[in-house]
Amino acid sequence: MLRRFLLIGLMTLTLTACTLPEAEDRPAVDLGDFRLGYAIVVAKNAQKIPPTRAATAEEWEAVLKEEIAARFGGHEGARLYHIAVSVDGYALAVPGVPVVVSPKSAMAISVNLWDDAAGGKLNDKPKQMTVLESLSANTVIGSGLTTSREEQMRNLARNAARAIEAWLVENRAAWFAAGEAGAEATEPPPEASGAN
């Protein structure tokens, strides 16, 4: 099921990846009364979708936390929110034959948003997303040939942060309306069940 979820996402890569401007070219997004508290990432149960290069849970957790902090760290609203991400599966493209077989990198994640002041999740069920690598001159013939494993992971993590941002924008009116200032975060939300 997870493999099919990723494959459907990969089929749409050429239709969507070239339409997304790079992060530095995009205007700042207004999330209202939002400030990032914790970025929690759990990747210990991530499934490798072959063919793929290997990556550890610790590597995924580190790179995703960095990209989420970079994407959301500039918001200075009064209310604290925590972003919890579970890495469900990934495929880091291996070298292939250009044009004939040029595998793409992808990952599947589940995301929850926690309201610090309310002490609970804002979304009823985890938001599932398929994240694809950005299409560029380096990846169009297959990122396995032209980029390192670390570069592939960074590309996917950056696009995951962008996808999370788009999801938050969709729900901005309901979740981030101005209100009472949230208390400072003292403890992250429970991690025992990952991002679920």
C-alpha positions in Angstrom: 0.0 0.0 0.0 2.8 2.4 1.0 4.7 1.5 -2.2 1.6 2.3 -4.3 1.1 5.6 -2.5 4.7 6.6 -3.4 4.4 5.3 -7.0 1.3 7.5 -7.6 3.2 10.5 -6.3 6.2 9.7 -8.5 3.9 9.6 -11.6 2.9 13.2 -11.0 6.4 14.4 -10.4 6.9 15.9 -13.9 3.5 17.6 -13.7 4.0 19.3 -10.4 7.7 19.6 -9.4 8.5 22.1 -12.2 5.7 24.4 -11.1 6.9 24.9 -7.5 9.3 27.9 -7.1 12.3 27.3 -4.9 12.0 28.4 -1.3 14.2 31.5 -1.7 11.9 32.7 -4.6 8.7 32.4 -2.6 7.2 35.2 -0.7 6.9 34.8 3.1 3.7 33.1 4.1 1.4 34.7 6.7 0.3 32.1 9.2 -1.3 34.6 11.6 -0.8 34.0 15.3 1.7 31.2 14.8 5.0 30.5 16.4 6.9 27.2 16.1 7.5 25.5 19.5 8.9 22.0 18.8 9.6 20.1 15.6 9.3 16.5 16.5 10.3 13.9 13.9 10.1 10.1 14.3 11.6 7.9 11.6 12.3 4.6 13.4 9.5 2.8 11.6 10.2 4.2 8.1 10.0 1.5 5.4 12.6 1.5 2.6 10.9 1.3 -0.8 13.3 -0.5 -3.1 15.3 0.3 -5.0 16.7 2.8 -2.6 19.9 4.0 -0.9 19.8 3.4 2.9 19.4 6.2 5.5 19.2 5.9 9.3 16.3 7.1 11.4 18.6 9.6 13.1 19.6 11.1 9.7 16.0 11.6 8.7 15.1 13.0 12.0 18.0 15.5 12.0 17.5 16.8 8.4 13.7 17.1 8.7 14.0 19.0 12.0 16.5 21.4 10.4 14.3 22.1 7.4 11.1 22.5 9.5 12.9 25.0 11.8 14.3 26.9 8.8 10.8 27.1 7.2 8.8 28.0 10.3 11.3 29.6 12.6 10.7 33.2 11.4 7.1 33.3 12.5 6.6 35.4 15.6 3.0 34.9 16.6 2.0 34.8 20.3 0.7 31.2 20.2 2.9 28.2 20.2 2.4 25.2 17.9 4.3 21.9 17.6 4.8 20.1 14.3 5.0 16.3 14.7 6.1 14.2 11.7 6.4 10.5 11.2 8.4 9.3 8.3 6.4 6.3 7.0 8.6 5.3 4.0 11.2 6.6 1.5 13.0 5.8 -1.7 16.3 7.5 -2.3 17.0 7.1 -6.0 19.8 4.8 -7.0 21.9 5.3 -10.2 20.0 4.1 -13.3 20.2 4.4 -17.0 19.3 8.0 -18.1 16.0 8.3 -19.9 15.3 4.6 -19.9 15.4 4.1 -16.1 15.9 7.3 -14.1 14.5 6.6 -10.6 13.2 9.5 -8.5 13.4 10.1 -4.8 10.3 10.3 -2.7 9.1 9.9 0.9 5.7 9.4 2.7 5.1 11.2 5.9 2.3 11.7 8.4 1.9 15.0 10.1 0.1 16.3 13.2 -0.1 19.9 14.5 -0.3 20.4 18.3 -1.6 23.5 20.0 0.6 24.2 23.0 -1.9 26.2 25.0 -4.8 23.7 24.4 -2.5 20.7 24.9 -3.9 18.8 22.0 -3.8 18.1 18.3 -5.7 20.4 15.9 -6.2 17.7 13.2 -8.4 14.7 13.9 -6.3 12.3 11.8 -2.6 12.5 10.7 -2.2 14.3 7.4 -0.6 11.9 5.0 1.7 13.4 2.3 3.8 12.1 -0.5 6.8 14.2 -1.0 8.8 14.2 -4.2 12.2 15.6 -5.1 12.4 18.9 -6.9 12.8 18.7 -10.6 16.0 20.4 -11.7 18.8 20.1 -14.2 20.5 17.8 -11.7 17.5 15.5 -11.1 15.8 15.3 -14.4 17.9 12.4 -15.6 17.7 10.7 -12.2 19.0 12.1 -8.9 20.8 8.8 -8.2 23.3 9.7 -11.0 23.9 13.3 -10.1 23.4 13.9 -6.4 24.6 12.3 -3.2 22.4 10.5 -0.7 22.7 13.5 1.7 21.6 15.9 -1.1 18.6 13.7 -1.9 17.6 13.7 1.8 18.0 17.5 2.1 15.9 18.0 -1.1 13.1 15.8 0.2 13.2 17.3 3.7 13.0 20.8 2.3 10.0 19.8 0.1 8.4 18.1 3.1 8.6 21.4 5.0 7.0 23.2 2.0 4.2 20.7 1.9 3.5 21.1 5.6 3.5 24.8 5.1 0.9 24.5 2.3 -1.3 22.3 4.6 -1.1 24.9 7.4 -2.0 27.7 4.9 -5.1 25.7 3.9 -6.2 25.6 7.6 -4.9 29.1 8.5 -8.3 30.7 9.2 -9.4 27.9 11.5 -6.1 27.3 13.4 -4.2 30.5 13.6 -6.7 33.3 14.3 -5.4 35.9 16.7 -6.2 35.1 20.3 -4.7 35.0 23.7 -1.0 34.6 23.9 0.0 31.0 24.3 2.2 30.0 27.2 5.8 29.2 26.6 6.4 25.6 25.7 7.6 23.6 28.6 7.3 20.0 27.3 7.0 18.6 23.8 3.8 16.7 23.0 4.0 12.9 23.6 6.3 11.1 21.3 5.5 7.5 22.3 3.3 6.9 19.3 5.4 8.9 16.8 3.4 11.6 15.1 0.1 9.8 15.5 
